[in-house]
Amino acid sequence: MTMDAEGFRRLLRAVAEAWNEGDTPAALACFTEDARYTEPPDTQHHEGRQALYEFFGGEDPPPKRMVWHNVVFDDAQQLGAGEYTFIGTNTYHGVVLIRLRDDLIANWREYQYRSDLGWEDFTALNPF
């Protein structure tokens, strides 16, 4: 299977909506069974749906909010990226690189920065 850019955006919206609603099973359904989720170099590393289940908060996840800002996708490589704001215990702005396999997230590599600024203030020197 090959996903296109609009399908990728729908997939990212599904992940965000699941997290925002506290629906761990719905979030996990967007990932492959052997998905790898990392923040280099070694801040976090989770492999497989069971590890992601625990990382996402299990049956009773804490409140969180995910918002996507800019999203790009290369359908030939099945590789995409998105800038995001994630609000949980802290607020983070970041970017994630995502590789798909069979229309699901197989690899998630994120780089994020903790900040109490809103997205517009965080990106004020270079908004787009």
C-alpha positions in Angstrom: 0.0 0.0 0.0 1.1 3.5 -0.6 -0.3 6.5 1.3 -0.6 10.0 -0.2 -0.2 13.3 1.5 -3.9 13.7 2.4 -3.9 10.2 3.9 -0.9 11.1 5.9 -2.6 14.2 7.2 -5.6 12.1 8.2 -3.4 9.7 10.0 -1.7 12.5 12.0 -5.1 14.0 12.8 -6.3 10.5 14.0 -3.2 10.2 16.4 -3.8 13.7 17.7 -7.6 13.2 18.2 -7.0 9.9 20.0 -4.4 11.5 22.4 -6.7 14.5 22.9 -9.6 12.3 23.8 -7.6 9.9 26.0 -8.2 7.0 23.7 -5.0 4.9 23.9 -6.3 2.0 21.8 -7.3 4.5 18.9 -3.8 6.0 19.1 -2.1 2.6 19.0 -4.2 1.6 16.0 -2.2 4.2 14.0 1.1 2.4 14.7 2.5 -0.9 13.5 2.9 -3.8 16.0 6.7 -3.3 16.0 6.7 0.5 15.9 9.8 2.3 17.1 9.2 5.7 18.9 12.3 7.7 19.8 13.6 11.1 20.9 17.4 11.1 20.0 19.9 10.6 21.2 18.5 8.6 24.1 15.8 10.7 25.8 13.1 8.1 25.1 13.0 4.9 23.2 9.9 2.7 23.0 9.4 -0.4 20.7 6.2 -2.2 20.0 2.6 -1.5 20.8 2.8 -2.8 24.4 5.6 -0.3 25.2 3.6 2.4 23.4 0.5 1.5 25.4 2.4 2.2 28.6 4.1 5.3 27.3 0.7 6.7 26.0 -0.8 6.3 29.5 -2.5 2.9 29.3 -6.1 2.6 30.2 -6.4 5.9 32.0 -4.0 8.3 30.3 -3.3 11.8 31.8 -4.9 14.7 29.9 -2.9 15.9 26.9 -3.4 18.0 23.9 -1.6 17.6 20.5 -1.9 20.2 17.7 -0.2 19.8 14.3 1.0 23.0 12.5 3.0 22.3 9.3 2.9 18.8 7.8 4.8 17.5 4.7 4.9 14.1 3.1 7.0 12.3 0.4 4.8 9.6 -1.0 7.7 7.9 -2.9 9.6 7.3 0.4 6.5 7.0 2.6 8.2 9.5 4.8 6.6 12.5 6.4 7.2 15.3 9.0 5.2 17.6 11.1 5.7 20.5 13.4 3.5 20.2 16.6 2.6 21.5 19.9 2.1 18.9 22.7 0.7 19.9 26.0 0.8 17.4 28.9 2.6 17.9 32.1 4.7 20.4 30.2 4.3 22.2 26.8 6.6 21.1 24.0 7.0 22.4 20.5 8.7 20.1 18.1 9.1 18.3 14.8 8.7 14.6 14.1 9.9 12.5 11.2 7.6 9.5 10.5 8.2 6.5 8.2 5.1 4.5 7.2 4.7 0.8 6.5 1.4 -0.6 5.3 -0.2 2.8 5.9 0.7 2.8 9.6 3.5 4.5 11.6 6.5 2.2 11.8 9.0 4.8 12.9 8.5 8.0 14.9 11.5 10.2 15.6 10.8 13.5 17.4 12.9 16.5 18.4 11.2 18.8 20.8 11.8 21.9 22.9 10.1 22.6 26.2 8.5 26.1 26.3 5.6 27.8 27.9 5.2 30.1 24.9 2.3 29.6 22.5 3.1 28.5 19.0 2.8 32.0 17.5 5.2 33.5 20.1 7.5 30.4 19.9 7.9 30.9 16.1 7.6 34.7 16.0 11.0 35.3 14.5 10.3 33.0 11.5 6.5 32.5 11.1 5.1 30.5 8.2 
